[in-house]
Amino acid sequence: KFVTEDEENVFTVFGSVIENPNVNQSLISKSTNISQSKLSKSTTFILIKFSFAKNFMEMILKTELSFAYKVAENEKFFENVLFNDECTFHNNGLVNRHNYHYYSDTNSRAYRVMKNQNRWSVNVWGGI
């Protein structure tokens, strides 16, 4: 049996993705001379879109829950704290998520570490 052009493309793309799972479709297209539309049609990979703030939000939720448990354990917690000021710190980093793609045959929960490019804000309370 002869290998068709589509099957050959699949093997070429598999090799590119195995070599670098974080490669995007544009780079695969340039390095293999396969058009982006053929890449989409000839592969069975799942394009995984990810959220920058997912792990950050899980961490914040755990912190908030631990604080809530401490308050619930001590009924007089707020009698010992005087909240006198509040401030919000935030960055407005711009991120183009269309440039980041992860290809895999399963959803591997992939993530990429970014340096202050995801938007975040922190509320700070000054207490005595």
C-alpha positions as CSV (number, residue, x, y, z in Angstrom):
1,K,0.0,0.0,0.0
2,F,1.2,3.5,-0.9
3,V,1.2,6.2,1.7
4,T,-1.1,9.1,0.6
5,E,-0.1,12.7,0.9
6,D,-2.4,13.2,3.9
7,E,-1.0,10.3,5.8
8,E,2.5,11.6,5.1
9,N,1.5,15.0,6.4
10,V,0.1,13.4,9.6
11,F,3.5,11.7,10.3
12,T,5.4,14.9,9.6
13,V,3.1,16.9,11.9
14,F,3.3,14.1,14.6
15,G,7.1,14.4,14.5
16,S,7.0,18.2,14.8
17,V,4.6,18.0,17.8
18,I,6.5,15.2,19.5
19,E,9.7,17.3,19.1
20,N,8.0,20.4,20.6
21,P,4.5,20.1,22.1
22,N,4.2,23.9,22.4
23,V,4.7,24.6,18.7
24,N,2.0,26.6,17.0
25,Q,0.3,25.8,13.7
26,S,2.0,28.6,11.9
27,L,5.5,27.3,12.8
28,I,4.6,23.8,11.8
29,S,3.3,25.1,8.5
30,K,6.5,27.0,7.8
31,S,8.8,24.2,8.7
32,T,7.0,21.5,6.8
33,N,5.7,23.4,3.8
34,I,2.1,22.2,4.6
35,S,-0.6,24.8,4.4
36,Q,-2.4,25.6,7.6
37,S,-5.8,24.4,6.2
38,K,-4.3,21.0,5.3
39,L,-2.8,20.8,8.8
40,S,-6.2,21.3,10.4
41,K,-7.8,18.6,8.1
42,S,-5.1,16.0,8.3
43,T,-4.4,15.8,12.0
44,T,-6.5,14.3,14.8
45,F,-4.8,16.3,17.5
46,I,-7.0,18.2,19.9
47,L,-6.2,21.9,20.1
48,I,-6.0,22.8,23.7
49,K,-6.9,26.3,24.7
50,F,-5.7,27.3,28.1
51,S,-6.4,30.0,30.5
52,F,-3.6,32.0,32.1
53,A,-5.4,32.6,35.4
54,K,-6.7,29.1,36.1
55,N,-4.0,28.0,38.5
56,F,-3.8,31.4,40.0
57,M,-7.5,31.4,40.8
58,E,-7.3,27.9,42.4
59,M,-4.5,29.2,44.6
60,I,-6.5,32.2,45.7
61,L,-9.5,30.1,46.4
62,K,-7.5,27.8,48.7
63,T,-6.1,30.9,50.5
64,E,-9.6,32.4,50.9
65,L,-11.0,29.1,52.2
66,S,-8.2,28.7,54.8
67,F,-8.8,32.3,56.0
68,A,-12.6,31.6,56.2
69,Y,-11.9,28.5,58.3
70,K,-9.7,30.5,60.7
71,V,-12.4,33.1,61.1
72,A,-15.0,30.4,61.7
73,E,-12.9,28.7,64.4
74,N,-12.4,32.0,66.3
75,E,-15.6,33.8,66.9
76,K,-13.8,36.9,68.3
77,F,-11.5,37.2,65.3
78,F,-12.9,40.5,64.1
79,E,-12.9,42.0,67.7
80,N,-9.1,41.9,67.5
81,V,-8.7,43.4,64.1
82,L,-9.4,47.0,63.1
83,F,-9.6,47.3,59.3
84,N,-8.6,50.8,58.5
85,D,-7.6,50.9,54.9
86,E,-7.9,49.0,51.7
87,C,-5.9,49.2,48.5
88,T,-6.0,47.4,45.1
89,F,-2.8,46.6,43.1
90,H,-3.1,45.4,39.6
91,N,-1.3,45.1,36.3
92,N,-2.8,45.4,32.9
93,G,-0.7,43.0,30.9
94,L,-1.8,42.4,27.4
95,V,-1.6,38.8,26.1
96,N,-2.4,37.5,22.6
97,R,-3.6,34.0,23.4
98,H,-3.9,33.2,19.7
99,N,-0.1,32.8,19.5
100,Y,-0.1,29.9,22.0
101,H,-1.4,26.4,21.1
102,Y,-0.9,23.0,22.6
103,Y,-1.5,19.9,20.6
104,S,-2.1,16.5,22.2
105,D,-4.3,13.4,21.8
106,T,-5.7,14.1,25.3
107,N,-6.3,17.2,27.4
108,S,-3.1,17.2,29.4
109,R,-3.8,20.5,31.3
110,A,-0.8,22.1,29.7
111,Y,0.3,25.5,30.9
112,R,3.0,28.0,30.1
113,V,4.7,30.2,32.6
114,M,4.4,33.8,31.7
115,K,6.2,36.8,33.2
116,N,3.6,39.3,34.4
117,Q,1.7,39.1,31.2
118,N,-1.5,37.8,32.6
119,R,-3.9,40.3,34.3
120,W,-4.0,40.1,38.1
121,S,-5.2,42.2,41.0
122,V,-4.6,42.0,44.7
123,N,-6.7,43.6,47.4
124,V,-4.7,44.6,50.5
125,W,-6.3,45.5,53.8
126,G,-4.2,47.3,56.4
127,G,-5.2,46.0,59.8
128,I,-4.2,46.7,63.4
